[in-house]
Amino acid sequence: MPVKAAIDLGVDYLLGGTHAEDVLPLLEGTPIRYYSFPGRIVGHPSILEGSQAEIVEIAVTVACNQGVAGLDLHAYRSAAMYHRSRLSGRGKAFGPTGPYGRE
């Protein structure tokens, strides 16, 4: 399990995952800072699914958990942006030169 490996390796930060309720008890008593994904993560490379409102609602819920140090955002690879990029023929580029308008 990645969480147990992180503990054994003595990492400072653990990023990702969508099951904070399962991870946090394992990290209790360790100095590891946990940054969970908000939203629904699918596929590989992973894509963030859901509307902006859904993602914000999940982010707030996750961030309110004692032990969650922050969030690991995949918003730059949201499903809406990914599909828009694929339909427009812009390829796989994401970020400042991708589907956000700058060519």
Solvent accessible surface area in square Angstrom, and as a share of the most:
residue,aa,sasa,rsa
1,M,140,0.62
2,P,104,0.65
3,V,9,0.05
4,K,107,0.46
5,A,46,0.36
6,A,7,0.06
7,I,60,0.30
8,D,122,0.63
9,L,138,0.69
10,G,54,0.52
11,V,51,0.29
12,D,99,0.51
13,Y,122,0.46
14,L,26,0.13
15,L,115,0.57
16,G,8,0.07
17,G,36,0.34
18,T,55,0.32
19,H,106,0.48
20,A,3,0.03
21,E,116,0.52
22,D,82,0.42
23,V,17,0.10
24,L,26,0.13
25,P,83,0.52
26,L,62,0.31
27,L,11,0.06
28,E,144,0.65
29,G,84,0.81
30,T,42,0.24
31,P,123,0.78
32,I,17,0.09
33,R,119,0.44
34,Y,2,0.01
35,Y,46,0.18
36,S,0,0.00
37,F,37,0.15
38,P,0,0.00
39,G,8,0.07
40,R,116,0.42
41,I,40,0.20
42,V,64,0.37
43,G,65,0.62
44,H,182,0.81
45,P,81,0.51
46,S,22,0.14
47,I,23,0.12
48,L,0,0.00
49,E,59,0.27
50,G,29,0.28
51,S,57,0.37
52,Q,152,0.68
53,A,76,0.59
54,E,73,0.33
55,I,24,0.12
56,V,83,0.47
57,E,118,0.53
58,I,57,0.29
59,A,14,0.11
60,V,88,0.51
61,T,89,0.52
62,V,20,0.11
63,A,49,0.38
64,C,103,0.62
65,N,57,0.29
66,Q,174,0.77
67,G,49,0.47
68,V,17,0.10
69,A,43,0.33
70,G,19,0.19
71,L,53,0.26
72,D,35,0.18
73,L,97,0.48
74,H,15,0.07
75,A,52,0.41
76,Y,103,0.39
77,R,53,0.19
78,S,18,0.12
79,A,18,0.14
80,A,65,0.50
81,M,37,0.16
82,Y,57,0.22
83,H,104,0.46
84,R,133,0.48
85,S,1,0.01
86,R,110,0.40
87,L,158,0.79
88,S,63,0.41
89,G,66,0.64
90,R,98,0.36
91,G,30,0.28
92,K,154,0.65
93,A,46,0.36
94,F,48,0.20
95,G,14,0.13
96,P,91,0.57
97,T,95,0.55
98,G,1,0.01
99,P,8,0.05
100,Y,95,0.36
101,G,47,0.45
102,R,155,0.57
103,E,161,0.72
